Structures are given as structure tokens and as C-alpha cells.
Amino acid sequence: MPTVEARVPTDRASRYLQQLCSHAARMHHGGPKAEATSDTTGRITRGTAVCELTAGPAALVLRIAADDEEQLKALQQAVTRTLERVGRRDGLTVFWG
């Protein structure tokens, strides 16, 4: 099962977790399903790909696992695009390792 992880430095990790989950939950026509399970954890699901989000005091950690590379890449791109857009004022950049 392919996996990828990113650590996005920010002191507003909980806020961005909430925004990312809220945005994903509003997607239409087969888009991701999302929920913030608390102020510090959340999950976004798209097909067989799952992104687990964890907000800490200094960073937002994103972990994606999927059944195949195609599904992983699709969710990875969607999460990156959305997070960088909502975090543009703070200059957020997502680097996947």
C-alpha cells in the first residue's frame, strides 16, 4: 500500500485542519468525504485513498495511504492545492516525503 507524509510548519495547524476538512466536505459529485474528528485530528477519504491529519503546536502532519499510486496522487494533489490556497496568507507550502 503506497503511503506519503508531509509536515507543514504552522502555529495555526488546528485552524488549517478544520478549514481543509470543511472544504473537502463541501465538494460535489464524488469528491472527497471529510471530517474533523477533533480540534487536532481529521480524515479525508477519496476512493481508496485516506488522508489522516494531525494538528500539533508547530505543524500540521498529513499522511496519505491508498491501494494504488493513482488514487494516492489524486488525493495528494487535491490536499496540496487546497491547503496551499487556504494558507496563502501564511505562505504555507506542502512538501511530501
N, CA and C atoms as an extended XYZ file, in Angstrom:
291
Properties=species:S:1:pos:R:3:atomname:S:1:resname:S:1:resid:I:1 pbc="F F F"
N         0.843       -1.170        0.000 N   MET     1
C         0.000        0.000        0.000 CA  MET     1
C         0.891        1.237        0.000 C   MET     1
N         0.835        2.050       -1.053 N   PRO     2
C         1.656        3.253       -1.104 CA  PRO     2
C         1.223        4.279       -0.048 C   PRO     2
N         2.203        4.949        0.542 N   THR     3
C         1.931        5.987        1.532 CA  THR     3
C         2.864        7.171        1.302 C   THR     3
N         2.451        8.325        1.781 N   VAL     4
C         3.267        9.527        1.708 CA  VAL     4
C         2.911       10.402        2.904 C   VAL     4
N         3.886       11.210        3.363 N   GLU     5
C         3.646       12.059        4.527 CA  GLU     5
C         4.229       13.441        4.286 C   GLU     5
N         3.552       14.443        4.831 N   ALA     6
C         4.045       15.827        4.797 CA  ALA     6
C         3.886       16.436        6.177 C   ALA     6
N         4.829       17.287        6.520 N   ARG     7
C         4.780       18.050        7.770 CA  ARG     7
C         4.834       19.518        7.363 C   ARG     7
N         3.739       20.239        7.630 N   VAL     8
C         3.610       21.636        7.216 CA  VAL     8
C         3.774       22.518        8.456 C   VAL     8
N         4.903       23.221        8.571 N   PRO     9
C         5.127       24.077        9.737 CA  PRO     9
C         4.114       25.221        9.800 C   PRO     9
N         3.426       25.334       10.928 N   THR    10
C         2.496       26.430       11.179 CA  THR    10
C         2.081       26.401       12.645 C   THR    10
N         1.881       27.565       13.209 N   ASP    11
C         1.378       27.621       14.583 CA  ASP    11
C        -0.147       27.678       14.592 C   ASP    11
N        -0.754       27.533       13.416 N   ARG    12
C        -2.216       27.534       13.285 CA  ARG    12
C        -2.701       26.210       12.689 C   ARG    12
N        -2.073       25.123       13.063 N   ALA    13
C        -2.367       23.810       12.476 CA  ALA    13
C        -3.825       23.396       12.661 C   ALA    13
N        -4.376       23.609       13.835 N   SER    14
C        -5.764       23.219       14.093 CA  SER    14
C        -6.721       23.987       13.187 C   SER    14
N        -6.466       25.266       13.018 N   ARG    15
C        -7.308       26.095       12.146 CA  ARG    15
C        -7.276       25.573       10.711 C   ARG    15
N        -6.077       25.243       10.223 N   TYR    16
C        -5.968       24.748        8.849 CA  TYR    16
C        -6.561       23.348        8.694 C   TYR    16
N        -6.439       22.525        9.711 N   LEU    17
C        -7.077       21.203        9.687 CA  LEU    17
C        -8.581       21.370        9.523 C   LEU    17
N        -9.176       22.251       10.310 N   GLN    18
C       -10.618       22.490       10.238 CA  GLN    18
C       -11.021       23.019        8.856 C   GLN    18
N       -10.258       23.971        8.323 N   GLN    19
C       -10.571       24.536        7.016 CA  GLN    19
C       -10.461       23.493        5.915 C   GLN    19
N        -9.414       22.692        5.963 N   LEU    20
C        -9.204       21.670        4.940 CA  LEU    20
C       -10.332       20.645        4.955 C   LEU    20
N       -10.712       20.182        6.130 N   CYS    21
C       -11.806       19.209        6.237 CA  CYS    21
C       -13.131       19.823        5.813 C   CYS    21
N       -13.372       21.067        6.199 N   SER    22
C       -14.611       21.738        5.829 CA  SER    22
C       -14.710       21.896        4.322 C   SER    22
N       -13.623       22.311        3.706 N   HIS    23
C       -13.620       22.488        2.255 CA  HIS    23
C       -13.853       21.144        1.543 C   HIS    23
N       -13.164       20.108        1.969 N   ALA    24
C       -13.307       18.794        1.334 CA  ALA    24
C       -14.717       18.246        1.511 C   ALA    24
N       -15.344       18.521        2.638 N   ALA    25
C       -16.700       18.028        2.899 CA  ALA    25
C       -17.731       18.683        1.986 C   ALA    25
N       -17.425       19.885        1.498 N   ARG    26
C       -18.351       20.592        0.620 CA  ARG    26
C       -18.210       20.222       -0.849 C   ARG    26
N       -17.224       19.407       -1.188 N   MET    27
C       -17.006       19.032       -2.588 CA  MET    27
C       -18.232       18.296       -3.131 C   MET    27
N       -18.445       18.387       -4.432 N   HIS    28
C       -19.612       17.794       -5.074 CA  HIS    28
C       -19.226       16.628       -5.976 C   HIS    28
N       -20.216       15.811       -6.295 N   HIS    29
C       -20.123       14.767       -7.325 CA  HIS    29
C       -18.926       13.827       -7.135 C   HIS    29
N       -18.953       13.053       -6.100 N   GLY    30
C       -17.924       12.041       -5.898 CA  GLY    30
C       -16.616       12.567       -5.354 C   GLY    30
N       -16.614       13.788       -4.867 N   GLY    31
C       -15.407       14.358       -4.287 CA  GLY    31
C       -15.085       13.688       -2.966 C   GLY    31
N       -14.070       14.177       -2.292 N   PRO    32
C       -13.655       13.560       -1.031 CA  PRO    32
C       -14.722       13.660        0.053 C   PRO    32
N       -14.710       12.696        0.951 N   LYS    33
C       -15.501       12.761        2.175 CA  LYS    33
C       -14.528       13.199        3.254 C   LYS    33
N       -14.982       14.034        4.161 N   ALA    34
C       -14.059       14.548        5.164 CA  ALA    34
C       -14.763       14.796        6.468 C   ALA    34
N       -13.979       14.700        7.545 N   GLU    35
C       -14.480       15.077        8.854 CA  GLU    35
C       -13.309       15.437        9.747 C   GLU    35
N       -13.515       16.453       10.556 N   ALA    36
C       -12.572       16.780       11.608 CA  ALA    36
C       -13.110       16.063       12.846 C   ALA    36
N       -12.369       15.068       13.318 N   THR    37
C       -12.854       14.271       14.437 CA  THR    37
C       -12.608       14.960       15.786 C   THR    37
N       -11.742       15.969       15.794 N   SER    38
C       -11.494       16.796       16.971 CA  SER    38
C       -10.765       18.047       16.491 C   SER    38
N       -10.317       18.883       17.416 N   ASP    39
C        -9.547       20.069       17.029 CA  ASP    39
C        -8.159       19.697       16.502 C   ASP    39
N        -7.721       18.474       16.800 N   THR    40
C        -6.357       18.091       16.419 CA  THR    40
C        -6.276       16.905       15.467 C   THR    40
N        -7.398       16.304       15.094 N   THR    41
C        -7.360       15.176       14.161 CA  THR    41
C        -8.480       15.283       13.137 C   THR    41
N        -8.215       14.728       11.973 N   GLY    42
C        -9.213       14.714       10.920 CA  GLY    42
C        -8.888       13.653        9.897 C   GLY    42
N        -9.826       13.438        8.983 N   ARG    43
C        -9.654       12.418        7.948 CA  ARG    43
C       -10.365       12.876        6.679 C   ARG    43
N        -9.678       12.698        5.550 N   ILE    44
C       -10.261       12.958        4.235 CA  ILE    44
C       -10.134       11.666        3.435 C   ILE    44
N       -11.243       11.228        2.851 N   THR    45
C       -11.250        9.987        2.078 CA  THR    45
C       -11.710       10.275        0.661 C   THR    45
N       -10.976        9.746       -0.303 N   ARG    46
C       -11.340        9.864       -1.713 CA  ARG    46
C       -11.036        8.529       -2.371 C   ARG    46
N       -12.079        7.810       -2.747 N   GLY    47
C       -11.876        6.461       -3.293 CA  GLY    47
C       -11.265        5.577       -2.223 C   GLY    47
N       -10.150        4.938       -2.562 N   THR    48
C        -9.464        4.089       -1.584 CA  THR    48
C        -8.356        4.838       -0.841 C   THR    48
N        -8.171        6.113       -1.158 N   ALA    49
C        -7.122        6.903       -0.512 CA  ALA    49
C        -7.675        7.573        0.747 C   ALA    49
N        -6.867        7.553        1.804 N   VAL    50
C        -7.249        8.165        3.079 CA  VAL    50
C        -6.114        9.070        3.542 C   VAL    50
N        -6.464       10.311        3.872 N   CYS    51
C        -5.504       11.262        4.435 CA  CYS    51
C        -5.846       11.466        5.901 C   CYS    51
N        -4.930       11.116        6.770 N   GLU    52
C        -5.071       11.349        8.205 CA  GLU    52
C        -4.351       12.653        8.516 C   GLU    52
N        -5.036       13.574        9.199 N   LEU    53
C        -4.483       14.875        9.546 CA  LEU    53
C        -4.307       14.967       11.055 C   LEU    53
N        -3.165       15.483       11.476 N   THR    54
C        -2.896       15.681       12.895 CA  THR    54
C        -2.320       17.074       13.092 C   THR    54
N        -2.985       17.872       13.926 N   ALA    55
C        -2.534       19.230       14.214 CA  ALA    55
C        -1.755       19.235       15.519 C   ALA    55
N        -0.521       19.706       15.450 N   GLY    56
C         0.302       19.864       16.640 CA  GLY    56
C         0.542       21.334       16.892 C   GLY    56
N         1.306       21.666       17.922 N   PRO    57
C         1.543       23.068       18.254 CA  PRO    57
C         2.391       23.811       17.219 C   PRO    57
N         3.190       23.077       16.435 N   ALA    58
C         4.092       23.737       15.485 CA  ALA    58
C         3.942       23.259       14.045 C   ALA    58
N         3.027       22.296       13.791 N   ALA    59
C         2.904       21.769       12.426 CA  ALA    59
C         1.606       21.004       12.232 C   ALA    59
N         1.195       20.937       10.981 N   LEU    60
C         0.096       20.078       10.558 CA  LEU    60
C         0.728       18.901        9.826 C   LEU    60
N         0.460       17.692       10.299 N   VAL    61
C         1.015       16.489        9.687 CA  VAL    61
C        -0.074       15.810        8.863 C   VAL    61
N         0.265       15.483        7.617 N   LEU    62
C        -0.649       14.841        6.688 CA  LEU    62
C        -0.060       13.489        6.288 C   LEU    62
N        -0.849       12.420        6.404 N   ARG    63
C        -0.413       11.076        5.985 CA  ARG    63
C        -1.463       10.497        5.057 C   ARG    63
N        -1.043       10.147        3.846 N   ILE    64
C        -1.972        9.554        2.883 CA  ILE    64
C        -1.538        8.125        2.590 C   ILE    64
N        -2.522        7.217        2.610 N   ALA    65
C        -2.316        5.822        2.213 CA  ALA    65
C        -3.412        5.481        1.214 C   ALA    65
N        -3.073        4.649        0.228 N   ALA    66
C        -4.045        4.276       -0.798 CA  ALA    66
C        -3.728        2.885       -1.325 C   ALA    66
N        -4.690        2.300       -2.021 N   ASP    67
C        -4.487        0.982       -2.619 CA  ASP    67
C        -3.546        1.024       -3.813 C   ASP    67
N        -3.489        2.178       -4.492 N   ASP    68
C        -2.598        2.297       -5.653 CA  ASP    68
C        -2.081        3.724       -5.788 C   ASP    68
N        -1.038        3.871       -6.584 N   GLU    69
C        -0.384        5.169       -6.776 CA  GLU    69
C        -1.314        6.225       -7.366 C   GLU    69
N        -2.173        5.821       -8.283 N   GLU    70
C        -3.069        6.776       -8.935 CA  GLU    70
C        -4.006        7.437       -7.922 C   GLU    70
N        -4.596        6.624       -7.047 N   GLN    71
C        -5.501        7.158       -6.022 CA  GLN    71
C        -4.723        8.031       -5.033 C   GLN    71
N        -3.531        7.595       -4.663 N   LEU    72
C        -2.698        8.364       -3.745 CA  LEU    72
C        -2.380        9.729       -4.344 C   LEU    72
N        -1.934        9.763       -5.588 N   LYS    73
C        -1.565       11.021       -6.246 CA  LYS    73
C        -2.763       11.963       -6.362 C   LYS    73
N        -3.943       11.425       -6.668 N   ALA    74
C        -5.133       12.266       -6.827 CA  ALA    74
C        -5.467       12.980       -5.519 C   ALA    74
N        -5.456       12.251       -4.398 N   LEU    75
C        -5.761       12.879       -3.115 CA  LEU    75
C        -4.627       13.801       -2.681 C   LEU    75
N        -3.404       13.403       -2.929 N   GLN    76
C        -2.241       14.224       -2.593 CA  GLN    76
C        -2.324       15.577       -3.302 C   GLN    76
N        -2.653       15.587       -4.564 N   GLN    77
C        -2.765       16.834       -5.320 CA  GLN    77
C        -3.917       17.696       -4.808 C   GLN    77
N        -5.047       17.067       -4.509 N   ALA    78
C        -6.211       17.814       -4.016 CA  ALA    78
C        -5.914       18.457       -2.665 C   ALA    78
N        -5.294       17.707       -1.755 N   VAL    79
C        -4.965       18.233       -0.425 CA  VAL    79
C        -3.937       19.360       -0.541 C   VAL    79
N        -2.913       19.157       -1.351 N   THR    80
C        -1.876       20.178       -1.532 CA  THR    80
C        -2.465       21.467       -2.080 C   THR    80
N        -3.233       21.350       -3.144 N   ARG    81
C        -3.836       22.523       -3.799 CA  ARG    81
C        -4.720       23.309       -2.815 C   ARG    81
N        -5.560       22.590       -2.083 N   THR    82
C        -6.483       23.249       -1.168 CA  THR    82
C        -5.754       23.887        0.007 C   THR    82
N        -4.838       23.159        0.619 N   LEU    83
C        -4.130       23.692        1.784 CA  LEU    83
C        -3.279       24.902        1.409 C   LEU    83
N        -2.606       24.849        0.279 N   GLU    84
C        -1.788       25.987       -0.126 CA  GLU    84
C        -2.655       27.201       -0.481 C   GLU    84
N        -3.853       26.950       -0.994 N   ARG    85
C        -4.755       28.063       -1.303 CA  ARG    85
C        -5.278       28.712       -0.015 C   ARG    85
N        -5.777       27.906        0.927 N   VAL    86
C        -6.324       28.498        2.160 CA  VAL    86
C        -5.219       29.062        3.057 C   VAL    86
N        -3.997       28.589        2.889 N   GLY    87
C        -2.881       29.059        3.708 CA  GLY    87
C        -1.966       30.038        3.011 C   GLY    87
N        -2.425       30.615        1.916 N   ARG    88
C        -1.549       31.507        1.137 CA  ARG    88
C        -1.108       32.732        1.929 C   ARG    88
N        -1.954       33.255        2.799 N   ARG    89
C        -1.567       34.436        3.592 CA  ARG    89
C        -0.408       34.129        4.533 C   ARG    89
N        -0.350       32.890        5.009 N   ASP    90
C         0.740       32.478        5.902 CA  ASP    90
C         1.892       31.841        5.118 C   ASP    90
N         1.762       31.763        3.798 N   GLY    91
C         2.837       31.205        2.969 CA  GLY    91
C         3.023       29.711        3.137 C   GLY    91
N         1.916       28.981        3.423 N   LEU    92
C         2.044       27.530        3.591 CA  LEU    92
C         2.459       26.850        2.298 C   LEU    92
N         3.394       25.927        2.417 N   THR    93
C         3.839       25.109        1.300 CA  THR    93
C         3.898       23.673        1.781 C   THR    93
N         3.333       22.757        0.983 N   VAL    94
C         3.321       21.348        1.350 CA  VAL    94
C         4.421       20.620        0.607 C   VAL    94
N         5.311       19.958        1.344 N   PHE    95
C         6.372       19.131        0.774 CA  PHE    95
C         6.142       17.698        1.240 C   PHE    95
N         5.913       16.815        0.302 N   TRP    96
C         5.655       15.409        0.617 CA  TRP    96
C         6.966       14.647        0.615 C   TRP    96
N         7.124       13.766        1.608 N   GLY    97
C         8.349       12.972        1.705 CA  GLY    97
C         8.098       11.515        1.462 C   GLY    97
